[in-house]
């Protein structure tokens, strides 16, 4: 398991993505899975940066773990910000046009669709959101 703790600012999305990609490259992660994970990082870390501590800035930790059988990567985002469960919101109605849909929720919906598992819990004053992507 590897961890990176940085200030939850959008300017750190690139550092988080590079950190995770280093771990993925060591696993010979397929390019499609890496791209899906990169999009998820952009969405999830971006949400933490925008909303967790607003208007202040706090820290966020990104943890990368590898599981075997099947080979998978679990990326966990941890912050001490305002409690918020992004999975509690109903999925957007993608049959509606962009003008008819409510604002928000599309990014987390894309993450849910592209990952093999996603979980959220609020524990000990921390938001803990984990995504899992099977690599085989």
N, C-alpha and C positions, 0 to 999 in steps of 0.2 A: 504494500500500500504506500502511495506517495501522496503528499499534501502540499498545497500552496495556499498561503494566506496573504491577501492583498486588500487594499482599500477597495470598497465597493463603489468604484467609479467606472463609467463607461470607457474611459481611457485605458482601463486594465483588461478589457475584453480580449485584446490581442495577446497579452501576457498569459492569460488563462488558457486561451486556445492553443498557444505554442506549448505550454506546459503539458496539456492533455495530449496534444499531437505527438510529443516526444514519447510518451508512454505507448500510444497507439502504433507508432512506427516500430517500436521494439517488439510488438506483437504481430507484425506484418498484417496490420488491419487493412481490409479491403477499402479501396478509395471511396466507394459509394457509402459505406458505413462511416468512414471518417468525415465525409462531407455532411452527412446527416447529423453526426455528433457536433460538428462545428456550428451548424445552424442552431442546434439545441443550446449550445453554450452561449451563443450570441443572444438568443431569446431569454434564457433563464438568468444568466449573469446580468444582462441588461435590465431585466425586471428588478433584480436585487438592487442594482445601482440606482435605478430611478425611484423605487418605492420603499425599500426596506427601512431606510433611515431618514427619509425626506423630512426636513430640509438639511439635516446633518449628514455626515459621512461616517460610516463605520467600516468594520472589516468583514470580509467574507472568506470562507475557506472552501477550497475545491479539493476533494479527495478522489483519487483514482485507484480502484481495486480491480484485480483480475480474478475471475472465477474459472474453474475448469469444468469440463463435462456438462454442458457444452462450453467451449471457450467463449467468454463474454467479458465485457468491461462494464463496471458500475462506476458512475461518476456522481458524487454526492456534493451538493451545494449547501453550505451551512452558514447562517447569519444570525445575528442577535437582534434583528430589526423587528418591526411590527409583525405580530403573528398574521400570516396570510397563507391560506391553502388554495393554490391556483387550480387544484383538481376539483374543488367544490363547485366551481362555476360550470353551468351547463355548456356543452359544446355549442358553438355557433351553428346556425342553420345555413349550411353552405349552398342550399338550393336557392336562397335569396340573393338578390344582387347586392353589391357592396353598399349601395345607397340605402337599401332596405334593412340590412343587418345592423344589430347593435354594435357600437364601437367596443373593441377589446375582445380578447379571448382567442383570436385566430392564431396567434403565435404558439400559445400553449397547446392548442388543438393540433397544430402541425407537429409539435414535439411528441404528443401522445401517439399520433399516427405513425411516426417514423421510428420510435423506440419500441423495444420488446416489453419493457415494463417501466412504470413510473410510480413512485410512492412519495407521500408527504407525511410528515408528522411534526408536531410542535412539542418539543421536549426540553425541559430544563432551561427555558427561556430562549430556545433556538428553533428557527425554521430549519428543517432538514428535508431537502428534496433530493431524491435519488433517481437517476435514469439508468436503465440497463440496455445494452445493445449486444445481442449475440453476434459473434464473429465467425461462426461456422454455419 
